[in-house]
Structure formats: structure tokens, C-alpha cells
Amino acid sequence: MKRFTDAFLSRFLADLWKDRGKTTVIVVGLLLLSVVIHLTTANAQEVTIQKSNPSQFNVVSAPLPNFPISSSQTVSGPIANVDPFIGTGGAIHDFPGAIVPFGMVSISPDTNLAHAGGFNYGDPDIMGFSQVHEEGVGCADLGNILIVPTTGGIATSESGYQSPYNNLAASPGYFRATLTNSGTTAEMTATIHASYNQYTFPARNGDANILIDVTHALSPYVQGGTVNVISPTEVQGWATSGHRCGHSNLQTVYFDAQFSKAATKIGTWLNGVTSTASSQTGQHVGAYFSTTTAANEVITVKIGVSYTSVANAVLNVNTEIPAGTTFNQILTNAQNAWNTELSKITVGGGTSDQQKEFYTALYHSLMIPNVLSDVNGQYPGPNNSGVKTAAGYVQYDFFNTWDQQRSNFALLALGWPERLSDMMKSVD
């Protein structure tokens, strides 16, 4: 490995000397990447990194993560060496929820509003599961549009609907937890622009609830939002928040949620007061859907997200999770997407823990930046310049530039040049 990196960098730097001044950032990034690779593999017996054809990938033999997913799911390929719980405790601010590579949607549990990743490993309660998160940042933002299954009375705030939990499980594209207050198991997976949620309820008589807290956010600077109940199986809305790290940024997250079972009781809330009104606008708004369930009855919820409009949120979810698509189909698609991307770098030798560390780090590197444009190419222009359209490329945003320009862009240039090209167009 050392011979590979030294020879590669020597030739690369020689070529750059002929055309110096144009790619300083890439040089610095590659140097840092070399250091990272040396540190990661320092104690490995033999490590080989190469571009590979995913169909020819030889699976590295290693144990599943410490929190294996349910036996009904089969995990194989590089994702078996990823533990999404690594980095979720303390000041690292990773999140363990479901996301596809560079996805707009990253549905993940929130346990702590002061934690920039939302989930702080070891916290006793889960508030619920919000649709969008930032990976590994130091300042809290996003965490918008929270959904949570409950039983009993309707709660309208985090302190009311949060619950202790057990039965944790996570792998790339999948998350599971059982909320012990209600005895409900929540599973989730994702596409680029949507989440697919599967809730297994206990037997309840009219008070099996699904709550959507529209204005929940990790940012303390929530500007308010709107919720509109469309039918007993659909709700839409939006929320605005931001001011990440004290800056002036604000973003509006639009959503459309579609339920597999019609509710028998529907309502909304405004500033903690529940109502039968179908629409609310204000600082703290949400909606609830209640029904009767048999023991182990499953209800699914598909949620499309957009930064452009509610109409595009509908378009996103209907395009990526069309009617009749099952949870397991979307989960399989997410797992395949991760195996394809992670298998572009292969590792052999070393210990199983070192392999897990490597692939988990690579997994985290491929979570950001995030797709901003919708399936029709539309995205919000900078500085309130209106809706733009990405023609012939994908628009990205949420660049963690302090870290990415030093090393991650160099990594993407080696294995994901097409994506990096779109990212550079996104900041042009």
C-alpha cells in the first residue's frame, strides 16, 4: 500500500508541476488522503485498494455490526462491514439512520436537540424520526419533519411523545428501534428523495397513532411551518429553519406523507392545542392520525421531501416509491446502492475490526454532500433567487467545505469523478 500511494503521489505531483497553480486543493487533499490510508492500514497484514467492477467484488469475510438487523433481512457485501452506530456518541455527530449514497433524505432517530447529528448514542429516549440530517457537522441544523408512532393520548411536544427504546438495529439503508412506551417497532429505509417507514403496532382500540411534528428541528431557529391534512391517508406541509453556525441561511423543507391505512380519527395542533381543523400555520404545528390495530399489524408511511415545493415532494415520492412498491423492495434497492458504491474500493487483510473501521469511514464519506435537486431537476436557487433547474446534472448542497475541500473531494475524484463533476457545477 505504501509503495502504491508513494508512487502514485510522486507521479501525480510531477505532472502537476508542469501545470501548477490550478489544482492546489486536490494536491493537499491527496496528501491528506495518503496519510489517512497509511493510518487506517498501519497494522494490516496486507491491504489492496483498487477500482473494481462491483459485479466482480469478492466479499470480505467479517462479522455483522454489533447491532445486526433482523433475521428476516440478509446482509452481504461491503455493507456487512459497516456499523452506522460508530461516531454517533459525543462530539462526532454522525447519525445512524437510513440514507442512500448522497441522498437528500436521511431519516434517522432524534434523541437530543443539542446533538448536531440528532442521535446521541446512549441517550435514554427517542423523540421520533426526522427526515433530513447533516453528517458529522459541528453546528445543528435540519432535523425537520419528525414522524413517530405512539399509542394512547395525543402528545404534541418532544417531552410528551418521546419514549425509551430497545431492539436497535442499523445497516446502510436501514434502521430499526422498538419504542417501549407504545410497544411499537419502527423500521425505515430510504430512496434519494423519500423515506419508507414501517410500523408494527400492538393491538389497540382506536388509539394507535402516527404523529407528524412539522416544526420539530435540530436548529433552534425554527421560523414556523404549515400542515395540511389532505385525506385520511395523506398529509402535506412545510417548515422553515436554519441559521447554521450563526449564519443567515434558511431553508424550507416541504413534505408529502402517504399512509397505507386510513385513519379513523384525524386532527392537527397549533402551539400545543389539538384541533379537528385540517390545516394549521404557525410556530409549532403538527398532525395526528389514529386508528384501531390488531396485534402485530403493520402500517407503512411513505414520505417525499423537497426543498422546492409540496408539489415536487409529491412527485419525488410517487416517482421513487410508486403504488404497490413494498418496504423490502426499497430496502433491497438501498442495500444494492450502498454495495455498489462501497465496492469501488476493496480491502483485504487486517483484522475484522480494521475492515469495519475502513468501510464505516468510507460509508460516512459517501453520505455528503447531499442531492438538492428534485427528480425533475428543480432546486431552490441561492440567495432567494427563485427556483432553478439542473439541466443534465444533479444539483448538490450541504457542503461541509471546511473538511471536504481538504480530503473528501480528492477521494471522490479518484472513485466517483462523475458525481464530483456535478458537485463542482453545483458551486459554480
C-alpha angles and dihedrals in degrees: 000000000000091000090051096050095042094049093044094050094044093055092041093052091047090054091047091053087065090054101025125167098042104081108029092135092054091050092053090046094051092049090053090045089055090053091049092050092048092050094045094051101032094116098033120119094220129350127185122184119189143144108265143187105249091219089059096046115133109215114238110235108241138131124268119260118285088259102050117195120246119297089246088072124069116211120194139150125040093328088072086069095053123095108189091193091069108104097017096108128078121346100341093088100201117149128222101211133112121289136144120224109301090346124172090221121062108169109195140153120269117211102157129031090203092059112089092213092049095229119077109190110241098024109139100227139046114213094195141280122295124198106231134038140167119236121237098339128149099222124059120244139139116023087140131164105024122203125190136168116226141163131221124020125011115262120194104191138055093253090055103046102032116111142189112253146198138170092070119184135165140169131155107303095009141080133173137181135160113225103216098201090066101021088233122143114216120201126177142181133170150217124204094278105016145047126223114209127192120192124190108201132195120236108292134169107225098319105086097123138193112196127196114197100196097186099043108121142158090230113086089214102078111165096193137259150215133250125195123185106212099180141331086284104039140054131174138184148120143242133201125213140138140112090148111195089356095300125134097250119130126178132187118218115204122196145183119198123195122192127208092217128046116242120237093205124036132178147146137221137219120195092341098312115115121219142173089234112123095218137042134174124189149084096306117023137154146147138233133208119194132185145152118270137190120225110291092003112162124221120183129203125195115200123191119198133199136169089208111052147329088252090058091047087057091047092049096052095041091050098047099033105029121186112290095027112133129221091244092053091056091043091053090049090052093048091048091050091054094045090052094052098039093048091064085085118045126196129194131180128021125085127308089250091054091049090050091050091050097049093042089053091048090048091054090048091057096051095075147096097033134225110259102177122084126234088273092052096252121138138162111270120231123271094016091299094147134247116333131188125228103219114201096350142060119257115226132193142167092074112182088209098176090065104023099056090055101052118340096067089054090052091049090049089059100047108012107035095151092056092044089053090056090047091054090049087052092060096037 
